[in-house]
Amino acid sequence: MGFIIKYSRFFSVQMEKENGAGEPIGGFRFFPTEDCQILLDNYNLVFRAITSGFSVYYSETPMIPISERVRFSFGFHLPDSGFFSRYGLEKTGPADPTVYQAGLYFDNLDSGGAVITASPASLADDGPAVSATVDSSDTYRLYRQTFKVYDSAVGTVPNTYQLTNKLDPAITQSVTVNKDSGGDFITTTINSVDMEEDYIGQPGPYLLQADTDPPPDRNVYLNDELGKKSARGVIDIYWETAQNTVADPDTGQQYTITFKPK
């Protein structure tokens, strides 16, 4: 007697254009991180990507239910070099490309840190309403866990940098700037492994600030794998209940990321 494994859609993420019709935007290459793939395997989940998004399916026979909060992290590449110029993603900040480079970060948490379970819902930082569109608040720089920042020696040089986990402000690191390094730029290593017990090994979104007035706040996402692969963005999907508790069991949990053309 044969054994049939039935899969149902758990959740999906779709990149769309704001044109009133939810037209998909292609050109992305999505992939689960190595840690995410381990989670997918542990919960008997299957990842399937298309150029405008991806879906994750769960096995009903047997289903290995999620019973605590887990995070599924998906990186993506964006080979289309003209994408940012067409969709109005502008970031005010340092012009030096060694200091800032556009990237994107999305998650399915609301402002209070609760998992967004409404479906469909937007992953843009403005909130879960499907009318929300991507803007500069969704732009991040993807770094490895240890990275460097560069300050012009002829400008205002900070005395310290502070790195704070955006989801857990108790995780904070302070780094003193060595102003006597010489050269046109002063280089500061953030989250060096040499800091030993102060080293932050937890991947995720952080806020980098300096003690200047005003402080040059910078959103960063730290992940060794994504930094090594030069990903252009990351999507974190959190879940904490059984897979079949999604709002619509027929379609699965639906998330959209909507870009507004210039």
N, C-alpha and C positions, 0 to 999 in steps of 0.2 A: 504494500500500500504506500503510495506516494505521500510526501509531506509538503503542503503548500505554505509558503511564507508570504503573508500579506503585509504590504507596506502602505502607510497613510502619510500624507504630508503633515509634518510637524510645524515648520515655519518657512517663510520665504521672504526674500528681500528683492525689491525691484527698483532699478534706477529709471526715473521718468522725467519727461519734459513738461513744464508747466504750459500747457496749451489748451486746457479744458477737456482733453481726451485721454490724458494719462499715457501719452505715447512713449514707449520704452526707448531708452538711450543705450545704444550698444557701444562696443569698443573696450569694455572692461575685461580683465582676466582675474577671476576670483579664485582663492585657494584657502583651505583651512590651515592654520598654523600647526606645527608639529604637536604642541600640547592639545590643541583643539581636536586633531585627528585621534589622539588617544582617548579623549572624552567621547567622540563619536563612536569609536569602536566599543568602549566600555558600556555604552547605552544602546548598542545595536542600532545605530543611526547611519544613514547614507546621505552623502553630500552630492548634489548635482548642480553644475554651474552652466549658465548660458552667458552670452556677452552683455546682457542687460541686468543680470542678477543671479540668484542661486536659490535653491530649495534644499531643505533637509527633511528626510523622511524617517519615520520610526517603524520598527517592526511590531506588528500586533501579536505575532505568534513566534516566540514569546516577546512581550514587552518588558523591558527592564526600566521601571519607572524612576523618574527623577524625584528625589525627596528632599533635596537641599539645594541652596543656590549654587549654580554652576555658571561659568562664563565660556561661551563658544566664541573664539576669535578668528575672524576671517580677514586676510589681507587681500589687497588687489593692486594690480598693475594697470596703468593707463597709457598705452602706447601712443594715443592721439595727443601730439604735442600742442595742438591748438585748442584743446578742450577748455582750459581755464579762460582763454581770451574770448570764447563764445558764450560763456555762462556767468560772467560777471562776478567771479570769485576774486575779490580784491582784498588785500590785507595791508592795512596801514602799519608801518613799522620800519625797521632798519632796511636800507636798500642793499646793503652788502649781502650777496648770496651765501657767503659763508656763515652768516648769522641767521638768516631766515630763508626757508624754501617751502613753497606751498605743498601741503598734504591735506588729507581729510580724515576726520575721525567721527564716527557715529556710534551711539549705543541706544538700547531700548529702555533706559531708565528715565524717570521723570525728575523734576528738580529736587524732589525729596529723596531720591535714591530708590524709589519703588519700581518694580518691573511693570512696564506698560503692557497690559493684556488686552486693551481694546483692539479691535481688528475691523478694517484696516487702520493703521496708525503710521504717522510719519516718524522717521528717525532723525530729522533735522533738529538742531539744537533749540529752535524756537518752541518746540513742544509737539505733542502727539497728534494735533489736528492735521488732517490730511492736506490742508491748504498751506502748511508750513513749507518754506523753501530753504535751500542751502544758502548760507551767507558766511561772512568772515568768522563768525563764532564757531563754525564747524571746521575751520582750517587749523591744522596742527603741523608740527614738524616731527617726522618720525626718526627717532634716533635709536642707536643701540643703548644698552643700559648705562654705559659709560660714554660720554661725549664731550666735545670741546665747544666753547663759545669764544668769540673773538671781539675785542673792543679796540677801537682806534686809539692809538697812543696820544693823539692830539685832541681828543674829545674828553667828555666827562667819563672817567673810569670809575666803576663801582668799587666799593671796598669789599662787599660780600655779595654772593648770590645765594638765593634760597630756593630749594626745590621742594614742592609740596604735592602730595598725592591728592588729586581733585576729588576722589571718592572717599578718602580717609585722611582728613587733614592732620591726624595725629602722626602720620608718616612724613617727617620733614627732615631736610638736610641743609646745613649752612656751610658754604665754601668761601674761604678767604681768597681774595684776588691778589696775586703777586704782581705788583705794579712795576717791579724792577726787572721784568723779563727782557726788556729791550726790544728793538725792532719797531716796525710801523703798527703792528697789532700786538695787544697783550692777550695771551692765550690762557684760558682758565679751564681746567678739567673738572667736569661735573660728575659726581657719583663714581669717583675712582675706587677701584678695588683696594687701593692702599688705605682707604678710610676704615677698613676692617669692620668693626661692629656698626659703624654708621653707614656702611654700604647698603643701598636699596636694591634688592634683587627682584622685587615684585614688578612684573610688566604692567603697563597701563597708562592712563592719562595723568599728566602732572602739570603744574603751573610753575614756571621758572620766573623768579623776580629778582631784581637788584635793588640795592639800597640808595638809588638815586631818586631825584624828585623831578618829574614823576617817574615811578618805576616802570621800566620797559617790560611789562608782562608778556610772557610768551607761552603759548600752549604747546606742550610736547607730549609725545607718546613714546614710551620706552619699551623696546622689545628687541632683543639681540637678533632674532631670526628675521624680523621685518626690516630692521636697519641694515642687516647684511644683504638682504634681497632687494634693497632700494625700492620698497613698496611705496605706492603713492597714496595709500589710505588703508584704514582698518575699520572693521565693523565688529563691535562686541554685542553679542546677543546673550542676555542673562535669562535664566529660567529656574524655577524652584518648586514646581509641582509636576505631576505626571503628564506625560506628553499628550494624552488624550483629553486634557482639561482645557485645551485651546478654545477660544470663543466660538469658532466655527469648525467643527470636526471634518466637514466636507472639503473646505479649502485650506485648512491649517491657519496658523497665525500669519497674517499678512502685514508686512512692513514695506513702506515706500520711502524713497529718497528722491525728492523732487528738485530739479534744477531750473532756475529761471533764466531763459535766454536774454542776452543783452538787447 
